[in-house]
């Protein structure tokens, strides 16, 4: 289970304005697949060039990360450091 | 000043963490023994020279290398045709085209060809004999020019991502990032005070002292060894392999010492050229950039244009924020507009906001990372506006930030909630410091600003060996650009409970240790440190087992205390690390362990700074009188290095604010590609940068580490601008704050 929050860019580009959603998913990969079924095309966007914040922690390569029953998930731009 | 010196906040029980051991690399550097990239010499080595585009934008009609190939001493000439056609994801193709131009030259300095010859002079002469026919194209040198309707296009197929509906025509805008919350119109309607303005910053270079250098030695069977100074030799390997069309494993990359990087040495320029030249010549080849080439051809930080508007209640509460930000990407997409958008308002709880960031290609060198990429520019706009609001509202600049500061559990403007952070602590540290109370004289001003940066985790590996004498070698693959060897030694010493002088920290090549991501993103002490700690703990578990075997007791009867195995009931004489090492052949062989991880537990970084400066009213020259920075380091493993990182970021930020800018002529050619005309601050320009190392431990790291290398450069742009405004009562929104610009503001105060 994940409580997903969509950024303004994802809301306008993919979710038709949906800002939040609760999705049954055990991993980030499963979550992205579920979201892609509901919002076709979002899976590609979320699978490349996107980091995932799970309960506030930003994880760049999160496909296999587990999601707890109360996980708060945000999809973010990938950030490059110096 | 550091918290490490404050008994009230020093974590009890640490013997080595928080101490200031002599840096392990110090002796070799001060005696000239350290080998940097350009110091590598091999038998039979050739010297290379790169031919670069003299045009900011031009179609390459033809390249004739025939004359050059016949010249004395010449052993190899290469052009884009010597590399595979660009392929793969767009970013990879851009990398391949940036290393060496194909269809078009996209900025002055873009690599067109390269030569290897017996001597540098021969290589240079041959490069100059290469005949290139260009069709010069109109160029765009600013976001305004690049975004204008009908602007010349750098890439005819570049379609803007992140806009809805998707565009049907190409443009120079690669992408749009947007972050939005609440109701912006309502927020501004509720505001008692609204401040707004347009801010610009120029491209600035990272200014590392050591130019890029690469030496390649390709053997007939294709195995290649590459020496280069970089922030990540594993990354140099993988990026070079992409350009060469090779599997990364064909390349062995040996890290040289690095003379500064600051983000600028996270990508490749010379490396694949040296490899291909070596392959073609059958000899080792060295390529070293001149300073001129470093400026013309390697990544600066983006120039930006930012339009900002903030709304406040009379009590200082920020209720609305709107930012439109365009970042120059240089010739290929990939500016840090997204990070700038995410960090701009992140330090504050603003309920209604709209932040848009645009990534815009222009005919300048492709930008590269520079400490906290993207954040200093957006922070410059936001922190300047906050300062204006504080003045209008009659509120102390620190108090207005305290009023709006994010704390644990607050939702960041980019989405997630903050974990335990130390932003408020940095504000309070500055407010309570004596510097903040010093009276100012005529023509003097004081400026405050804060900043936020994410920090990174990523992939790290470490191997720990115990020598037969009980001393320890710690091998990582993270280039040491800011004290990581000392930090690794201190953390290993803490784990083993032995003197840090008995730890030898080593940066291994790509075949000597597991993969490590780059030293960047303020990640190394946290992530590579975590790998070192894990490897140490594996060795210690092994040591306990060896002691249990010698004593013929159960493992749980053995504990590791102060560098030795002890029987929990004291029935055996302790066995030191040296005792156990001497007997390893009888207990299971050498003592070694490795650890590899994708680090978690990254902590956010905040900094608050105050500067006092004086302006010469006759010349507009700025003298920085004193500068104080407070930054949350989580836990300072080696406080001197942490202070150095804080000071370094501040000084580079002061340079960004006061002096530094790329200047181009009307043809798009850089006019100041040297340190005489592109002036970075030097020691004699600066006062001592005072530091307060705030320690709010990061709960995600064994010792509480947060990254410290980047956020220090975020506040200085606005802090200096705010101090200038305080001194001359004139807000200047365009950087740099050069004497000419300040004098103009003084002389035209009423306009």
Boltz contact constraints between the chains, C-beta under 6 A:
constraints:
  - contact:
      token1: [A, 5]
      token2: [B, 415]
      max_distance: 6.0
  - contact:
      token1: [A, 8]
      token2: [B, 178]
      max_distance: 6.0
  - contact:
      token1: [A, 8]
      token2: [B, 179]
      max_distance: 6.0
  - contact:
      token1: [A, 8]
      token2: [B, 180]
      max_distance: 6.0
  - contact:
      token1: [A, 9]
      token2: [B, 162]
      max_distance: 6.0
  - contact:
      token1: [A, 9]
      token2: [B, 178]
      max_distance: 6.0
  - contact:
      token1: [A, 12]
      token2: [B, 164]
      max_distance: 6.0
  - contact:
      token1: [A, 13]
      token2: [B, 164]
      max_distance: 6.0
  - contact:
      token1: [A, 53]
      token2: [B, 416]
      max_distance: 6.0
  - contact:
      token1: [A, 56]
      token2: [B, 416]
      max_distance: 6.0
  - contact:
      token1: [A, 56]
      token2: [B, 417]
      max_distance: 6.0
  - contact:
      token1: [A, 56]
      token2: [B, 419]
      max_distance: 6.0
  - contact:
      token1: [A, 74]
      token2: [B, 415]
      max_distance: 6.0
  - contact:
      token1: [A, 74]
      token2: [B, 416]
      max_distance: 6.0
  - contact:
      token1: [A, 77]
      token2: [B, 177]
      max_distance: 6.0
  - contact:
      token1: [A, 77]
      token2: [B, 338]
      max_distance: 6.0
  - contact:
      token1: [A, 79]
      token2: [B, 339]
      max_distance: 6.0
  - contact:
      token1: [A, 79]
      token2: [B, 454]
      max_distance: 6.0
  - contact:
      token1: [A, 80]
      token2: [B, 369]
      max_distance: 6.0
  - contact:
      token1: [A, 80]
      token2: [B, 373]
      max_distance: 6.0
  - contact:
      token1: [A, 81]
      token2: [B, 456]
      max_distance: 6.0
  - contact:
      token1: [A, 81]
      token2: [B, 520]
      max_distance: 6.0
  - contact:
      token1: [A, 81]
      token2: [B, 521]
      max_distance: 6.0
  - contact:
      token1: [A, 82]
      token2: [B, 262]
      max_distance: 6.0
  - contact:
      token1: [A, 82]
      token2: [B, 263]
      max_distance: 6.0
  - contact:
      token1: [A, 82]
      token2: [B, 369]
      max_distance: 6.0
  - contact:
      token1: [A, 82]
      token2: [B, 370]
      max_distance: 6.0
  - contact:
      token1: [A, 82]
      token2: [B, 371]
      max_distance: 6.0
  - contact:
      token1: [A, 82]
      token2: [B, 373]
      max_distance: 6.0
  - contact:
      token1: [A, 82]
      token2: [B, 520]
      max_distance: 6.0
  - contact:
      token1: [A, 82]
      token2: [B, 710]
      max_distance: 6.0
